[in-house]
């Protein structure tokens, strides 16, 4: 499933095409994806102007000039592509049109197409006054690329947690959008074991330990580098121009079980935590 860097990459690709344009025509080609589409979905969107396109956790959110916002989730295999009036943009990857489920024709002449072979993505319309309290968003934690995220925030969030550090970092109610790949990468850079108690990031008086500060910096660095690389294309992820992300070529620990750690020369291990694969080096992650 796409993680924060992949969703942010898609957001940036769509932003230039969508923001400021009107949805001149919307076509919904099936009644549902993971969930049924909202009633009169295409009708409610047609004619709306896209004022902004933002990201919250792993959700794309289009602010419209009407009373609603459009929420989009990529699921496991969802992707958007942009086609100009005269055909696909140069370099766009081939897609099976049988899985093109939604099209947005823009007032600029461009077309945005949502493709999703597995249909685990979804789209929702939420009235703006109800957005913050909506079940999708009322229990999402802080953004790891936001100004409020630092070592002190990690210490405050984890001070009383009895779970492992890996599990705590994946808890979307604490930190929004972090996924398995980038948690493994950040923990390796910070030299922290995924098995370490999450509460160990806070000192006895609640202030952040050096570990917390180091981890917060590592999380920011990994996410920013991944976004700059267009995310990681391990299976389905493509950017809006059809190109693959390439951060997977920069993985230091994820997927490298049995190989030597680039930092200390130890052997990378693979364990399972809460049903998810964890990769770490027992030599330098303590």
C-alpha positions, 0 to 999 in steps of 0.5 A: 500500500502506498505510504506517505511519500508516495501519496505526497508525490501523487498530490504534487503531480496532481496539484499543478493540473487540478488546482484552479480548474473546474471539473467540467465533467466527471464520469463514474464507471462502476458503483463502488470501489472498496466502498460504494461511491457517494450518491450522485457522486458525478453530479455533485462534483460537476462544475466545482472548482478545485481551490486546493489539493492537500494531503492528510496522512495517506488521504488526498483532499481536494478543497472545492468551492462548494460545500463539500471536499473530495477525499481520495484514497489510493488503497493498494493499487490505485493511481492517477494519470494526467492526459492532455486534450491531445492524448497522454502526457509524454512518458506516461506509463501504459495502463489497462483501461479496464481498470479506469474507474473515474475520470475528471475532465477539467476546464483546462482540457486536461483529463485526470483518470483514476485507475485501480486494478484491485479496487481497494481505493475509495472516494468520499464527499464530506461536507466541510463543517463535518470534515474534522469530526468525520470518522476518517479524520477524527483520530489521526495523529500529527503529521511527521513532516509538520512543524510540530513534529520533533523529539519532544512530540515523540516523547510526549506521544510515547511516554506511557506506551508499553508497546514496541517502538515499531508498533508505536510508530505505525499507530496512525492515531499518534503519527499520521501516514508512517508506514512499514517501509519508512519506519524500518528505514528511519529506525535503522538510521537512528540506530534504534531497535524496533523491539525497544519499548516506545516509552524509552524515548522519554526521560523520567521527567517526560522530556525527550531523550537523545534517542527521541531527537535522533529518531525524529530527525531520521524520520523527517530525513527519510520521508523528505528523501523519499518524496524527492525520489518520487516514492518507492515503486515496489509493486503498483506505485506510479507518479502521475506522469506514469514514471516509477518512483526510485527510492527503493534503490536507496533502501538501507535496511528494508528488504535486505534480510541476510545481507550485510548492514552498510553501517556496521557490517552486521547481518540484517535480520527479518522478524515479524511484528504485529503481522508485519515484516520488520528488517533491522540490524542487531549490531547497530540498532539497540 
